[in-house]
Amino acid sequence: MTAALMRKVKTGLVPHPNEVDRKRIERGLSSRKRYLYISPNVTPVRGGYLVESPCCSRNIDKDGGLVDVALVLYDAVSGIWKLFCKDHARGIWEFYSLYHRLTSAIDELNADPEHLFWQ
């Protein structure tokens, strides 16, 4: 039997969300390229983190209320981070990309080259 087949999967352990990575995301967002004058919220959700921000552009919320910016989920089986952006018109999360490291996902969210996150 190969080592891959003999590997046991630990059940019951949920690595995310946790306070350490929530703070890492929060600190990492200070390097973003857009809307530097607002303070986004990073909230733990099942399997990851929700990033919300006041809507300064008024494109999504005319009153400037909190809007969903990104959903960052960790796949414990593959060890991959999944980044999602919000389609506000349809009210659904859309898959954006995969990352091996949380810092890579944060960097992409900060750069937002297609203006899909910070609207």
N, C-alpha and C positions, 0 to 999 in steps of 0.2 A: 504494500500500500504506500502511495506517495505521501509526502509530508503535507501536501495541499489537502488531501482527503482526510488526513488525520487531525487537521486543525479544528479546534473547538471554537464555536462562536459563543461568546459570553452573552447571556440574555439578562435583561433587566438593567443593564448599564446604559444610560443615556448621557453621552458626553456633552450634548448641547441642548438647551442653553446653559451657560454658566456665567458667573459674574466677571471672571477674568477676561473672557473673550468679548463679553458685552462692553466692558471698559476699553478693550483694545480697539473695537470698532468705533466707539465714541471718540477716542483720542485720534484715531486714524482719519476720521471725517474732517478734522480741522485742516487737512491738507487739500481739501476739494478746490476745484477751479471756479465753481459758480456759487452764488449766494453765500458768500463768506460772512455776511453780517447776521445770519440767523443761526439758531442753535437747534440742530436736529435731535430727535429723541431716538434712542435705541432701546427697544422693548423685547424681552425674551418671549418667544413663541415656541410651540412644540417643534423641536428639531433645529431651532435656529434663532434668528433675530429679525425683527421688523424695524425698518428705519422710516421715521415720519418726520415731517418738517412743516413749519408754517408756510403757507403758499404766498410768497412775496410777489410773484408775477401776476397773481390773480387770474391766471389762465385756467386753473382747475376749480378753485374756490374763490368766488368773487369777494368773500368776506375775509380772506386771508387766514382761514382756519387750518388746522393740521391736515395734511394729505400724506398718503402713502408714497414713499420714495422708492424703497427697495425691500426685497425679502431675500435674506441670506440663510440658506438651509444647508445643513451638514448631512451627508449620506454616510452613516456609520459603517455600512457594508463595504462601500468602495473607498471610503476615506476622501471623498471629493466634496468640495463646496459648490453649491449651485446658487447662482445669482438670478433673481427675477426682477423685472420692471413691471409697473402697473399700467394697464390699459385703462385709463380713467373713464373713457367714453363707454366701454363695455363693463367696467367694474371687475375685471379679472386680472390675475397675475399671469404674465407671459415669461416663459423661460428666456434667459439672455445668454448665459454661458456657464462653463464649468471651470473650476480652479483647484489645483492641488494644495494651495496654501491660502489661508484666510487673508493674508496681507495682499496677495495678488487680486483677490476679489475686491478688497477695499480700494486698492489703487485704481482699478477699472471704474468703480463707482465714483471715485473722486474726479477722475479725468472726464468721464461721461462724454466721450467724443461724438456720440449721436444725439445728445440731448434727450435721452429717454428717461433719465432718472430725475434730474433736477429741472423740472419744467416751470 
